[in-house]
Amino acid sequence: MANTFHVALYVKDIDAAITRYTKLLGQEPAKIRHDYAKFEIADPPVILSLNVGGEPGTVSHLGIRYPGTGDVASEMARTKREGVDLLQQEGTTCCYAKADKFWVRDADGMPWEMYTVLADAEAETAADLTLRSFLEQQAPAGR
């Protein structure tokens, strides 16, 4: 499995968004929950997640899904060597999946989720105040 680009968008109405993106993309979502949907597009390889809860029509976060935990660990080590602040999460539940991941922010403050999926999960997200604090931070200093 290759690395896959990930885009998460906030939507106002999950059902309307699923209907529209199904028509736009010409495929059904890979996963649907009451407040979440995920499309796994093969060409070009991208994961498009629709999330209820933020400002509709805005980007929640971007990311890269890696094939395995070792890939995430290697990228995290490389990112740390570059002096980039990050938040590490191992075995966390988010977006109806258990994953190993780390989060970084770009120079403008956009959150990037670097992750691998370990297993499917029925729960959306365990409350994580550390992650919420990290995501609500402003753009990093020293751009």
A tleap script that builds the chain and sets N, CA, C and O, in Angstrom:
source leaprc.protein.ff14SB
mol = sequence {
  NMET ALA ASN THR PHE HIE VAL ALA LEU TYR
  VAL LYS ASP ILE ASP ALA ALA ILE THR ARG
  TYR THR LYS LEU LEU GLY GLN GLU PRO ALA
  LYS ILE ARG HIE ASP TYR ALA LYS PHE GLU
  ILE ALA ASP PRO PRO VAL ILE LEU SER LEU
  ASN VAL GLY GLY GLU PRO GLY THR VAL SER
  HIE LEU GLY ILE ARG TYR PRO GLY THR GLY
  ASP VAL ALA SER GLU MET ALA ARG THR LYS
  ARG GLU GLY VAL ASP LEU LEU GLN GLN GLU
  GLY THR THR CYS CYS TYR ALA LYS ALA ASP
  LYS PHE TRP VAL ARG ASP ALA ASP GLY MET
  PRO TRP GLU MET TYR THR VAL LEU ALA ASP
  ALA GLU ALA GLU THR ALA ALA ASP LEU THR
  LEU ARG SER PHE LEU GLU GLN GLN ALA PRO
  ALA GLY CARG
}
set mol.1.N position { 0.847 -1.178 0.000 }
set mol.1.CA position { 0.000 0.000 0.000 }
set mol.1.C position { 0.890 1.238 0.000 }
set mol.1.O position { 1.869 1.303 0.744 }
set mol.2.N position { 0.560 2.198 -0.813 }
set mol.2.CA position { 1.309 3.450 -0.876 }
set mol.2.C position { 0.733 4.456 0.117 }
set mol.2.O position { -0.361 4.262 0.647 }
set mol.3.N position { 1.471 5.519 0.360 }
set mol.3.CA position { 0.958 6.617 1.165 }
set mol.3.C position { -0.233 7.219 0.438 }
set mol.3.O position { -0.269 7.229 -0.793 }
set mol.4.N position { -1.208 7.721 1.186 }
set mol.4.CA position { -2.413 8.292 0.591 }
set mol.4.C position { -2.693 9.650 1.214 }
set mol.4.O position { -2.666 9.797 2.436 }
set mol.5.N position { -2.961 10.643 0.372 }
set mol.5.CA position { -3.293 11.979 0.831 }
set mol.5.C position { -4.666 11.953 1.497 }
set mol.5.O position { -5.557 11.224 1.061 }
set mol.6.N position { -4.834 12.746 2.549 }
set mol.6.CA position { -6.076 12.772 3.319 }
set mol.6.C position { -6.550 14.212 3.462 }
set mol.6.O position { -5.772 15.092 3.831 }
set mol.7.N position { -7.826 14.450 3.171 }
set mol.7.CA position { -8.459 15.759 3.340 }
set mol.7.C position { -9.719 15.549 4.161 }
set mol.7.O position { -10.528 14.677 3.844 }
set mol.8.N position { -9.893 16.335 5.209 }
set mol.8.CA position { -11.097 16.269 6.041 }
set mol.8.C position { -11.813 17.612 5.961 }
set mol.8.O position { -11.239 18.654 6.280 }
set mol.9.N position { -13.062 17.577 5.535 }
set mol.9.CA position { -13.866 18.791 5.382 }
set mol.9.C position { -14.988 18.819 6.404 }
set mol.9.O position { -15.569 17.783 6.729 }
set mol.10.N position { -15.292 20.005 6.908 }
set mol.10.CA position { -16.466 20.168 7.743 }
set mol.10.C position { -17.676 20.369 6.845 }
set mol.10.O position { -17.603 21.083 5.846 }
set mol.11.N position { -18.791 19.737 7.201 }
set mol.11.CA position { -20.042 19.867 6.446 }
set mol.11.C position { -21.177 20.189 7.407 }
set mol.11.O position { -21.118 19.848 8.589 }
set mol.12.N position { -22.198 20.839 6.899 }
set mol.12.CA position { -23.361 21.209 7.705 }
set mol.12.C position { -24.319 20.032 7.870 }
set mol.12.O position { -24.807 19.762 8.967 }
set mol.13.N position { -24.579 19.337 6.763 }
set mol.13.CA position { -25.561 18.253 6.722 }
set mol.13.C position { -24.871 17.023 6.137 }
set mol.13.O position { -24.608 16.971 4.936 }
set mol.14.N position { -24.577 16.034 6.980 }
set mol.14.CA position { -23.824 14.867 6.523 }
set mol.14.C position { -24.551 14.104 5.430 }
set mol.14.O position { -23.916 13.644 4.482 }
set mol.15.N position { -25.866 13.957 5.535 }
set mol.15.CA position { -26.608 13.213 4.519 }
set mol.15.C position { -26.563 13.916 3.162 }
set mol.15.O position { -26.360 13.273 2.132 }
set mol.16.N position { -26.751 15.230 3.163 }
set mol.16.CA position { -26.689 15.999 1.918 }
set mol.16.C position { -25.280 15.943 1.325 }
set mol.16.O position { -25.117 15.836 0.110 }
set mol.17.N position { -24.254 16.018 2.196 }
set mol.17.CA position { -22.874 15.966 1.723 }
set mol.17.C position { -22.551 14.601 1.118 }
set mol.17.O position { -21.888 14.522 0.084 }
set mol.18.N position { -23.017 13.524 1.758 }
set mol.18.CA position { -22.788 12.181 1.223 }
set mol.18.C position { -23.430 12.051 -0.153 }
set mol.18.O position { -22.808 11.541 -1.084 }
set mol.19.N position { -24.661 12.506 -0.283 }
set mol.19.CA position { -25.363 12.437 -1.565 }
set mol.19.C position { -24.598 13.199 -2.639 }
set mol.19.O position { -24.388 12.688 -3.739 }
set mol.20.N position { -24.186 14.414 -2.321 }
set mol.20.CA position { -23.502 15.253 -3.301 }
set mol.20.C position { -22.148 14.674 -3.688 }
set mol.20.O position { -21.833 14.590 -4.875 }
set mol.21.N position { -21.325 14.265 -2.689 }
set mol.21.CA position { -20.000 13.723 -3.003 }
set mol.21.C position { -20.094 12.371 -3.713 }
set mol.21.O position { -19.228 12.047 -4.525 }
set mol.22.N position { -21.121 11.585 -3.424 }
set mol.22.CA position { -21.317 10.333 -4.155 }
set mol.22.C position { -21.526 10.635 -5.636 }
set mol.22.O position { -20.970 9.949 -6.494 }
set mol.23.N position { -22.318 11.648 -5.938 }
set mol.23.CA position { -22.537 12.057 -7.328 }
set mol.23.C position { -21.267 12.648 -7.937 }
set mol.23.O position { -20.911 12.325 -9.070 }
set mol.24.N position { -20.583 13.514 -7.183 }
set mol.24.CA position { -19.374 14.158 -7.700 }
set mol.24.C position { -18.258 13.161 -7.979 }
set mol.24.O position { -17.574 13.257 -8.998 }
set mol.25.N position { -18.075 12.209 -7.080 }
set mol.25.CA position { -16.961 11.276 -7.180 }
set mol.25.C position { -17.304 10.003 -7.942 }
set mol.25.O position { -16.411 9.262 -8.353 }
set mol.26.N position { -18.598 9.747 -8.132 }
set mol.26.CA position { -19.013 8.543 -8.850 }
set mol.26.C position { -18.779 7.270 -8.079 }
set mol.26.O position { -18.584 6.209 -8.672 }
set mol.27.N position { -18.795 7.359 -6.756 }
set mol.27.CA position { -18.626 6.166 -5.921 }
set mol.27.C position { -19.278 6.381 -4.565 }
set mol.27.O position { -19.508 7.510 -4.132 }
set mol.28.N position { -19.567 5.274 -3.915 }
set mol.28.CA position { -20.161 5.293 -2.579 }
set mol.28.C position { -19.070 5.469 -1.525 }
set mol.28.O position { -17.917 5.113 -1.770 }
set mol.29.N position { -19.414 6.013 -0.358 }
set mol.29.CA position { -18.429 6.120 0.722 }
set mol.29.C position { -17.992 4.746 1.219 }
set mol.29.O position { -18.756 3.782 1.164 }
set mol.30.N position { -16.760 4.667 1.703 }
set mol.30.CA position { -16.237 3.439 2.291 }
set mol.30.C position { -16.751 3.242 3.708 }
set mol.30.O position { -16.821 2.115 4.199 }
set mol.31.N position { -17.114 4.357 4.372 }
set mol.31.CA position { -17.609 4.292 5.746 }
set mol.31.C position { -18.595 5.431 5.958 }
set mol.31.O position { -18.351 6.561 5.535 }
set mol.32.N position { -19.721 5.126 6.622 }
set mol.32.CA position { -20.719 6.147 6.963 }
set mol.32.C position { -21.128 5.949 8.418 }
set mol.32.O position { -21.416 4.832 8.847 }
set mol.33.N position { -21.149 7.040 9.164 }
set mol.33.CA position { -21.680 7.067 10.518 }
set mol.33.C position { -22.615 8.271 10.616 }
set mol.33.O position { -22.751 9.011 9.641 }
set mol.34.N position { -23.258 8.487 11.750 }
set mol.34.CA position { -24.253 9.565 11.864 }
set mol.34.C position { -23.647 10.962 11.697 }
set mol.34.O position { -24.362 11.903 11.353 }
set mol.35.N position { -22.349 11.109 11.934 }
set mol.35.CA position { -21.705 12.423 11.864 }
set mol.35.C position { -20.411 12.402 11.050 }
set mol.35.O position { -19.576 13.297 11.176 }
set mol.36.N position { -20.256 11.378 10.219 }
set mol.36.CA position { -18.972 11.169 9.545 }
set mol.36.C position { -19.170 10.307 8.300 }
set mol.36.O position { -20.007 9.405 8.283 }
set mol.37.N position { -18.398 10.595 7.270 }
set mol.37.CA position { -18.338 9.727 6.093 }
set mol.37.C position { -16.929 9.774 5.545 }
set mol.37.O position { -16.242 10.789 5.662 }
set mol.38.N position { -16.494 8.660 4.937 }
set mol.38.CA position { -15.154 8.595 4.367 }
set mol.38.C position { -15.231 7.988 2.978 }
set mol.38.O position { -15.791 6.909 2.785 }
set mol.39.N position { -14.658 8.701 2.012 }
set mol.39.CA position { -14.509 8.197 0.650 }
set mol.39.C position { -13.048 7.827 0.455 }
set mol.39.O position { -12.166 8.609 0.809 }
set mol.40.N position { -12.775 6.658 -0.096 }
set mol.40.CA position { -11.405 6.253 -0.416 }
set mol.40.C position { -11.293 6.209 -1.935 }
set mol.40.O position { -11.743 5.263 -2.581 }
set mol.41.N position { -10.691 7.240 -2.481 }
set mol.41.CA position { -10.605 7.419 -3.924 }
set mol.41.C position { -9.292 6.813 -4.412 }
set mol.41.O position { -8.224 7.124 -3.884 }
set mol.42.N position { -9.376 5.949 -5.420 }
set mol.42.CA position { -8.192 5.251 -5.918 }
set mol.42.C position { -7.372 6.093 -6.899 }
set mol.42.O position { -6.145 5.997 -6.930 }
set mol.43.N position { -8.047 6.911 -7.691 }
set mol.43.CA position { -7.329 7.666 -8.722 }
set mol.43.C position { -7.891 9.065 -8.848 }
set mol.43.O position { -8.971 9.236 -9.413 }
set mol.44.N position { -7.199 10.073 -8.342 }
set mol.44.CA position { -5.920 10.018 -7.631 }
set mol.44.C position { -6.133 9.510 -6.214 }
set mol.44.O position { -7.205 9.706 -5.641 }
set mol.45.N position { -5.123 8.860 -5.643 }
set mol.45.CA position { -5.296 8.299 -4.305 }
set mol.45.C position { -5.472 9.392 -3.244 }
set mol.45.O position { -4.551 10.154 -2.948 }
set mol.46.N position { -6.670 9.441 -2.691 }
set mol.46.CA position { -6.979 10.420 -1.651 }
set mol.46.C position { -8.083 9.875 -0.757 }
set mol.46.O position { -8.973 9.162 -1.220 }
set mol.47.N position { -8.019 10.210 0.505 }
set mol.47.CA position { -9.085 9.886 1.445 }
set mol.47.C position { -9.787 11.202 1.751 }
set mol.47.O position { -9.168 12.149 2.237 }
set mol.48.N position { -11.064 11.253 1.468 }
set mol.48.CA position { -11.866 12.446 1.730 }
set mol.48.C position { -12.810 12.132 2.867 }
set mol.48.O position { -13.684 11.275 2.736 }
set mol.49.N position { -12.639 12.826 3.991 }
set mol.49.CA position { -13.505 12.634 5.148 }
set mol.49.C position { -14.416 13.837 5.290 }
set mol.49.O position { -13.988 14.980 5.135 }
set mol.50.N position { -15.673 13.566 5.585 }
set mol.50.CA position { -16.666 14.605 5.838 }
set mol.50.C position { -17.008 14.554 7.321 }
set mol.50.O position { -17.378 13.502 7.842 }
set mol.51.N position { -16.884 15.690 8.001 }
set mol.51.CA position { -17.071 15.747 9.446 }
set mol.51.C position { -18.077 16.821 9.826 }
set mol.51.O position { -18.006 17.950 9.340 }
set mol.52.N position { -19.009 16.467 10.691 }
set mol.52.CA position { -19.949 17.433 11.250 }
set mol.52.C position { -19.290 18.058 12.471 }
set mol.52.O position { -18.567 17.377 13.198 }
set mol.53.N position { -19.528 19.341 12.706 }
set mol.53.CA position { -19.056 19.929 13.946 }
set mol.53.C position { -18.246 21.191 13.828 }
set mol.53.O position { -18.166 21.950 14.793 }
set mol.54.N position { -17.652 21.447 12.705 }
set mol.54.CA position { -16.879 22.670 12.524 }
set mol.54.C position { -17.631 23.633 11.627 }
set mol.54.O position { -18.824 23.452 11.382 }
set mol.55.N position { -16.956 24.639 11.141 }
set mol.55.CA position { -17.543 25.622 10.234 }
set mol.55.C position { -17.748 24.974 8.865 }
set mol.55.O position { -16.771 24.652 8.189 }
set mol.56.N position { -19.012 24.775 8.439 }
set mol.56.CA position { -19.269 24.116 7.153 }
set mol.56.C position { -18.524 24.792 6.006 }
set mol.56.O position { -18.431 26.017 5.936 }
set mol.57.N position { -17.995 23.956 5.106 }
set mol.57.CA position { -17.288 24.459 3.945 }
set mol.57.C position { -15.828 24.781 4.186 }
set mol.57.O position { -15.163 25.327 3.306 }
set mol.58.N position { -15.317 24.452 5.369 }
set mol.58.CA position { -13.913 24.705 5.656 }
set mol.58.C position { -13.164 23.391 5.828 }
set mol.58.O position { -13.764 22.340 6.057 }
set mol.59.N position { -11.850 23.471 5.715 }
set mol.59.CA position { -10.998 22.295 5.889 }
set mol.59.C position { -10.777 22.065 7.386 }
set mol.59.O position { -10.370 22.970 8.114 }
set mol.60.N position { -11.046 20.860 7.819 }
set mol.60.CA position { -10.766 20.474 9.202 }
set mol.60.C position { -9.263 20.273 9.372 }
set mol.60.O position { -8.636 20.878 10.241 }
set mol.61.N position { -8.696 19.409 8.525 }
set mol.61.CA position { -7.265 19.137 8.551 }
set mol.61.C position { -6.874 18.390 7.280 }
set mol.61.O position { -7.730 17.906 6.539 }
set mol.62.N position { -5.590 18.308 7.047 }
set mol.62.CA position { -5.020 17.544 5.949 }
set mol.62.C position { -4.192 16.429 6.557 }
set mol.62.O position { -3.945 16.429 7.763 }
set mol.63.N position { -3.760 15.479 5.741 }
set mol.63.CA position { -2.927 14.434 6.301 }
set mol.63.C position { -2.395 13.480 5.271 }
set mol.63.O position { -2.669 13.597 4.076 }
set mol.64.N position { -1.620 12.521 5.764 }
set mol.64.CA position { -1.100 11.432 4.944 }
set mol.64.C position { -1.299 10.145 5.724 }
set mol.64.O position { -0.890 10.032 6.880 }
set mol.65.N position { -1.942 9.163 5.067 }
set mol.65.CA position { -2.081 7.836 5.672 }
set mol.65.C position { -0.933 6.981 5.153 }
set mol.65.O position { -0.721 6.867 3.946 }
set mol.66.N position { -0.195 6.379 6.088 }
set mol.66.CA position { 0.944 5.534 5.758 }
set mol.66.C position { 0.537 4.064 5.849 }
set mol.66.O position { -0.439 3.730 6.521 }
set mol.67.N position { 1.288 3.181 5.171 }
set mol.67.CA position { 0.939 1.762 5.179 }
set mol.67.C position { 1.004 1.104 6.551 }
set mol.67.O position { 0.215 0.200 6.827 }
set mol.68.N position { 1.927 1.532 7.429 }
set mol.68.CA position { 2.058 0.859 8.714 }
set mol.68.C position { 2.665 1.727 9.793 }
set mol.68.O position { 3.119 2.842 9.535 }
set mol.69.N position { 2.666 1.198 11.015 }
set mol.69.CA position { 3.187 1.906 12.179 }
set mol.69.C position { 4.661 2.261 12.013 }
set mol.69.O position { 5.083 3.337 12.438 }
set mol.70.N position { 5.447 1.386 11.409 }
set mol.70.CA position { 6.864 1.662 11.186 }
set mol.70.C position { 7.069 2.884 10.308 }
set mol.70.O position { 7.990 3.668 10.534 }
set mol.71.N position { 6.207 3.047 9.302 }
set mol.71.CA position { 6.298 4.209 8.418 }
set mol.71.C position { 5.995 5.485 9.191 }
set mol.71.O position { 6.663 6.503 9.008 }
set mol.72.N position { 4.986 5.428 10.054 }
set mol.72.CA position { 4.633 6.589 10.873 }
set mol.72.C position { 5.791 6.919 11.814 }
set mol.72.O position { 6.155 8.085 11.970 }
set mol.73.N position { 6.362 5.905 12.432 }
set mol.73.CA position { 7.481 6.119 13.363 }
set mol.73.C position { 8.680 6.739 12.643 }
set mol.73.O position { 9.322 7.639 13.183 }
set mol.74.N position { 8.985 6.270 11.441 }
set mol.74.CA position { 10.106 6.823 10.665 }
set mol.74.C position { 9.868 8.282 10.318 }
set mol.74.O position { 10.767 9.113 10.447 }
set mol.75.N position { 8.655 8.590 9.879 }
set mol.75.CA position { 8.330 9.973 9.522 }
set mol.75.C position { 8.336 10.874 10.756 }
set mol.75.O position { 8.753 12.031 10.691 }
set mol.76.N position { 7.870 10.332 11.871 }
set mol.76.CA position { 7.867 11.113 13.103 }
set mol.76.C position { 9.308 11.406 13.540 }
set mol.76.O position { 9.607 12.528 13.949 }
set mol.77.N position { 10.192 10.428 13.461 }
set mol.77.CA position { 11.596 10.634 13.824 }
set mol.77.C position { 12.232 11.684 12.908 }
set mol.77.O position { 12.967 12.554 13.375 }
set mol.78.N position { 11.952 11.602 11.618 }
set mol.78.CA position { 12.487 12.568 10.665 }
set mol.78.C position { 11.980 13.973 10.976 }
set mol.78.O position { 12.745 14.938 10.958 }
set mol.79.N position { 10.680 14.079 11.262 }
set mol.79.CA position { 10.069 15.377 11.562 }
set mol.79.C position { 10.662 15.972 12.830 }
set mol.79.O position { 10.918 17.175 12.893 }
set mol.80.N position { 10.883 15.133 13.844 }
set mol.80.CA position { 11.511 15.607 15.084 }
set mol.80.C position { 12.924 16.118 14.813 }
set mol.80.O position { 13.324 17.148 15.354 }
set mol.81.N position { 13.689 15.397 13.972 }
set mol.81.CA position { 15.044 15.842 13.636 }
set mol.81.C position { 15.022 17.206 12.947 }
set mol.81.O position { 15.974 17.977 13.067 }
set mol.82.N position { 13.952 17.502 12.233 }
set mol.82.CA position { 13.809 18.790 11.551 }
set mol.82.C position { 13.403 19.901 12.530 }
set mol.82.O position { 13.333 21.069 12.149 }
set mol.83.N position { 13.139 19.537 13.780 }
set mol.83.CA position { 12.797 20.531 14.792 }
set mol.83.C position { 11.348 20.991 14.747 }
set mol.83.O position { 11.024 22.071 15.242 }
set mol.84.N position { 10.469 20.178 14.154 }
set mol.84.CA position { 9.049 20.529 14.055 }
set mol.84.C position { 8.321 20.018 15.304 }
set mol.84.O position { 8.439 18.845 15.657 }
set mol.85.N position { 7.574 20.895 15.965 }
set mol.85.CA position { 6.765 20.481 17.108 }
set mol.85.C position { 5.678 19.538 16.632 }
set mol.85.O position { 5.089 19.737 15.570 }
set mol.86.N position { 5.416 18.510 17.424 }
set mol.86.CA position { 4.378 17.554 17.044 }
set mol.86.C position { 3.698 16.992 18.269 }
set mol.86.O position { 4.194 17.105 19.390 }
set mol.87.N position { 2.563 16.392 18.034 }
set mol.87.CA position { 1.816 15.700 19.082 }
set mol.87.C position { 1.698 14.242 18.655 }
set mol.87.O position { 1.124 13.947 17.607 }
set mol.88.N position { 2.236 13.333 19.456 }
set mol.88.CA position { 2.208 11.907 19.156 }
set mol.88.C position { 1.008 11.251 19.814 }
set mol.88.O position { 0.689 11.541 20.967 }
set mol.89.N position { 0.338 10.361 19.077 }
set mol.89.CA position { -0.769 9.571 19.619 }
set mol.89.C position { -0.619 8.130 19.142 }
set mol.89.O position { -0.584 7.871 17.939 }
set mol.90.N position { -0.530 7.205 20.072 }
set mol.90.CA position { -0.439 5.787 19.728 }
set mol.90.C position { -1.713 5.089 20.153 }
set mol.90.O position { -2.186 5.287 21.272 }
set mol.91.N position { -2.273 4.278 19.277 }
set mol.91.CA position { -3.460 3.508 19.605 }
set mol.91.C position { -4.671 4.353 19.932 }
set mol.91.O position { -5.526 3.927 20.707 }
set mol.92.N position { -4.762 5.529 19.366 }
set mol.92.CA position { -5.876 6.427 19.652 }
set mol.92.C position { -7.080 6.097 18.768 }
set mol.92.O position { -6.929 5.573 17.665 }
set mol.93.N position { -8.266 6.409 19.263 }
set mol.93.CA position { -9.479 6.199 18.479 }
set mol.93.C position { -9.984 7.539 17.987 }
set mol.93.O position { -10.232 8.455 18.771 }
set mol.94.N position { -10.131 7.640 16.674 }
set mol.94.CA position { -10.578 8.869 16.032 }
set mol.94.C position { -11.183 8.506 14.687 }
set mol.94.O position { -10.693 7.604 14.008 }
set mol.95.N position { -12.234 9.197 14.300 }
set mol.95.CA position { -12.842 8.987 12.974 }
set mol.95.C position { -13.229 7.524 12.754 }
set mol.95.O position { -13.067 6.977 11.663 }
set mol.96.N position { -13.741 6.912 13.810 }
set mol.96.CA position { -14.216 5.534 13.761 }
set mol.96.C position { -13.119 4.545 13.374 }
set mol.96.O position { -13.375 3.554 12.691 }
set mol.97.N position { -11.897 4.827 13.820 }
set mol.97.CA position { -10.769 3.929 13.576 }
set mol.97.C position { -9.755 4.075 14.706 }
set mol.97.O position { -9.603 5.149 15.288 }
set mol.98.N position { -9.063 2.972 15.005 }
set mol.98.CA position { -7.955 3.007 15.944 }
set mol.98.C position { -6.696 3.214 15.112 }
set mol.98.O position { -6.497 2.537 14.104 }
set mol.99.N position { -5.839 4.158 15.534 }
set mol.99.CA position { -4.686 4.514 14.717 }
set mol.99.C position { -3.484 4.904 15.559 }
set mol.99.O position { -3.611 5.325 16.708 }
set mol.100.N position { -2.308 4.749 14.949 }
set mol.100.CA position { -1.081 5.342 15.455 }
set mol.100.C position { -0.841 6.566 14.597 }
set mol.100.O position { -0.939 6.491 13.373 }
set mol.101.N position { -0.526 7.707 15.227 }
set mol.101.CA position { -0.394 8.940 14.454 }
set mol.101.C position { 0.407 9.979 15.189 }
set mol.101.O position { 0.715 9.856 16.375 }
set mol.102.N position { 0.734 11.013 14.434 }
set mol.102.CA position { 1.229 12.235 15.040 }
set mol.102.C position { 0.656 13.398 14.251 }
set mol.102.O position { 0.309 13.269 13.077 }
set mol.103.N position { 0.564 14.535 14.923 }
set mol.103.CA position { 0.007 15.755 14.343 }
set mol.103.C position { 1.097 16.817 14.272 }
set mol.103.O position { 1.918 16.936 15.181 }
set mol.104.N position { 1.099 17.580 13.196 }
set mol.104.CA position { 1.961 18.745 13.039 }
set mol.104.C position { 1.103 19.869 12.485 }
set mol.104.O position { -0.035 19.647 12.072 }
set mol.105.N position { 1.655 21.079 12.477 }
set mol.105.CA position { 0.951 22.226 11.900 }
set mol.105.C position { 1.858 22.840 10.843 }
set mol.105.O position { 3.076 22.890 11.015 }
set mol.106.N position { 1.258 23.313 9.741 }
set mol.106.CA position { 2.071 24.000 8.747 }
set mol.106.C position { 2.330 25.430 9.206 }
set mol.106.O position { 1.889 25.824 10.286 }
set mol.107.N position { 3.035 26.200 8.402 }
set mol.107.CA position { 3.436 27.553 8.789 }
set mol.107.C position { 2.249 28.482 9.012 }
set mol.107.O position { 2.372 29.487 9.713 }
set mol.108.N position { 1.095 28.154 8.420 }
set mol.108.CA position { -0.107 28.975 8.598 }
set mol.108.C position { -1.039 28.420 9.660 }
set mol.108.O position { -2.113 28.973 9.897 }
set mol.109.N position { -0.634 27.326 10.304 }
set mol.109.CA position { -1.431 26.757 11.377 }
set mol.109.C position { -2.347 25.616 10.974 }
set mol.109.O position { -3.082 25.099 11.815 }
set mol.110.N position { -2.325 25.199 9.688 }
set mol.110.CA position { -3.186 24.090 9.242 }
set mol.110.C position { -2.710 22.786 9.879 }
set mol.110.O position { -1.538 22.433 9.747 }
set mol.111.N position { -3.603 22.059 10.574 }
set mol.111.CA position { -3.215 20.778 11.159 }
set mol.111.C position { -3.036 19.699 10.089 }
set mol.111.O position { -3.826 19.597 9.150 }
set mol.112.N position { -1.979 18.898 10.253 }
set mol.112.CA position { -1.702 17.736 9.403 }
set mol.112.C position { -1.671 16.502 10.299 }
set mol.112.O position { -0.974 16.474 11.313 }
set mol.113.N position { -2.428 15.492 9.915 }
set mol.113.CA position { -2.502 14.213 10.630 }
set mol.113.C position { -1.688 13.191 9.848 }
set mol.113.O position { -2.017 12.887 8.701 }
set mol.114.N position { -0.645 12.665 10.444 }
set mol.114.CA position { 0.223 11.674 9.818 }
set mol.114.C position { -0.054 10.352 10.534 }
set mol.114.O position { 0.260 10.222 11.717 }
set mol.115.N position { -0.638 9.368 9.839 }
set mol.115.CA position { -1.199 8.230 10.568 }
set mol.115.C position { -1.216 6.937 9.774 }
set mol.115.O position { -1.009 6.918 8.561 }
set mol.116.N position { -1.474 5.846 10.510 }
set mol.116.CA position { -1.801 4.559 9.928 }
set mol.116.C position { -2.988 4.004 10.703 }
set mol.116.O position { -3.074 4.177 11.918 }
set mol.117.N position { -3.887 3.350 10.016 }
set mol.117.CA position { -5.063 2.759 10.651 }
set mol.117.C position { -4.711 1.362 11.135 }
set mol.117.O position { -4.179 0.546 10.382 }
set mol.118.N position { -5.015 1.093 12.405 }
set mol.118.CA position { -4.761 -0.211 13.005 }
set mol.118.C position { -5.984 -1.120 12.922 }
set mol.118.O position { -5.861 -2.325 12.702 }
set mol.119.N position { -7.173 -0.522 13.102 }
set mol.119.CA position { -8.416 -1.304 13.091 }
set mol.119.C position { -9.606 -0.362 12.979 }
set mol.119.O position { -9.510 0.819 13.311 }
set mol.120.N position { -10.710 -0.889 12.517 }
set mol.120.CA position { -11.956 -0.139 12.495 }
set mol.120.C position { -12.472 -0.029 13.929 }
set mol.120.O position { -12.154 -0.871 14.769 }
set mol.121.N position { -13.267 1.006 14.209 }
set mol.121.CA position { -13.801 1.200 15.558 }
set mol.121.C position { -15.229 1.712 15.466 }
set mol.121.O position { -15.591 2.386 14.501 }
set mol.122.N position { -16.029 1.399 16.453 }
set mol.122.CA position { -17.412 1.879 16.481 }
set mol.122.C position { -17.521 3.276 17.077 }
set mol.122.O position { -18.460 4.010 16.770 }
set mol.123.N position { -16.564 3.650 17.932 }
set mol.123.CA position { -16.591 4.970 18.569 }
set mol.123.C position { -15.943 5.999 17.654 }
set mol.123.O position { -14.997 5.683 16.933 }
set mol.124.N position { -16.447 7.228 17.682 }
set mol.124.CA position { -15.893 8.297 16.850 }
set mol.124.C position { -14.548 8.741 17.409 }
set mol.124.O position { -13.516 8.574 16.759 }
set mol.125.N position { -14.558 9.303 18.608 }
set mol.125.CA position { -13.332 9.847 19.186 }
set mol.125.C position { -13.408 9.816 20.702 }
set mol.125.O position { -14.421 10.182 21.297 }
set mol.126.N position { -12.339 9.381 21.304 }
set mol.126.CA position { -12.222 9.532 22.748 }
set mol.126.C position { -11.868 10.993 23.002 }
set mol.126.O position { -11.068 11.574 22.269 }
set mol.127.N position { -12.454 11.583 24.025 }
set mol.127.CA position { -12.154 12.985 24.343 }
set mol.127.C position { -10.662 13.123 24.604 }
set mol.127.O position { -10.103 12.405 25.433 }
set mol.128.N position { -10.029 14.032 23.909 }
set mol.128.CA position { -8.590 14.218 24.038 }
set mol.128.C position { -8.303 15.709 24.127 }
set mol.128.O position { -8.205 16.394 23.109 }
set mol.129.N position { -8.171 16.204 25.348 }
set mol.129.CA position { -7.944 17.628 25.557 }
set mol.129.C position { -6.596 18.076 25.028 }
set mol.129.O position { -6.454 19.219 24.595 }
set mol.130.N position { -5.592 17.189 25.054 }
set mol.130.CA position { -4.275 17.534 24.528 }
set mol.130.C position { -4.359 17.775 23.026 }
set mol.130.O position { -3.788 18.743 22.524 }
set mol.131.N position { -5.063 16.909 22.303 }
set mol.131.CA position { -5.229 17.086 20.862 }
set mol.131.C position { -6.016 18.357 20.578 }
set mol.131.O position { -5.625 19.146 19.717 }
set mol.132.N position { -7.112 18.564 21.286 }
set mol.132.CA position { -7.924 19.765 21.065 }
set mol.132.C position { -7.080 21.020 21.262 }
set mol.132.O position { -7.168 21.958 20.469 }
set mol.133.N position { -6.266 21.043 22.309 }
set mol.133.CA position { -5.397 22.187 22.566 }
set mol.133.C position { -4.395 22.375 21.421 }
set mol.133.O position { -4.154 23.500 20.981 }
set mol.134.N position { -3.813 21.271 20.942 }
set mol.134.CA position { -2.848 21.339 19.844 }
set mol.134.C position { -3.511 21.884 18.584 }
set mol.134.O position { -2.934 22.729 17.900 }
set mol.135.N position { -4.709 21.415 18.271 }
set mol.135.CA position { -5.401 21.839 17.057 }
set mol.135.C position { -5.873 23.284 17.126 }
set mol.135.O position { -6.021 23.934 16.091 }
set mol.136.N position { -6.110 23.792 18.322 }
set mol.136.CA position { -6.597 25.161 18.466 }
set mol.136.C position { -5.467 26.190 18.536 }
set mol.136.O position { -5.726 27.393 18.572 }
set mol.137.N position { -4.231 25.727 18.556 }
set mol.137.CA position { -3.097 26.648 18.584 }
set mol.137.C position { -3.065 27.469 17.305 }
set mol.137.O position { -3.581 27.051 16.268 }
set mol.138.N position { -2.457 28.633 17.394 }
set mol.138.CA position { -2.262 29.479 16.223 }
set mol.138.C position { -1.069 28.968 15.429 }
set mol.138.O position { -0.422 27.994 15.814 }
set mol.139.N position { -0.787 29.633 14.323 }
set mol.139.CA position { 0.342 29.260 13.469 }
set mol.139.C position { 1.625 29.226 14.293 }
set mol.139.O position { 1.806 30.035 15.203 }
set mol.140.N position { 2.517 28.285 13.972 }
set mol.140.CA position { 3.772 28.192 14.717 }
set mol.140.C position { 4.651 29.425 14.516 }
set mol.140.O position { 4.602 30.083 13.476 }
set mol.141.N position { 5.443 29.714 15.520 }
set mol.141.CA position { 6.365 30.853 15.432 }
set mol.141.C position { 7.543 30.493 14.529 }
set mol.141.O position { 7.837 29.317 14.312 }
set mol.142.N position { 8.201 31.505 14.016 }
set mol.142.CA position { 9.409 31.284 13.224 }
set mol.142.C position { 9.149 30.787 11.833 }
set mol.142.O position { 9.911 29.971 11.315 }
set mol.143.N position { 8.081 31.261 11.206 }
set mol.143.CA position { 7.780 30.779 9.863 }
set mol.143.C position { 8.839 31.203 8.912 }
set mol.143.O position { 8.763 30.891 7.724 }
savepdb mol mol.pdb
quit
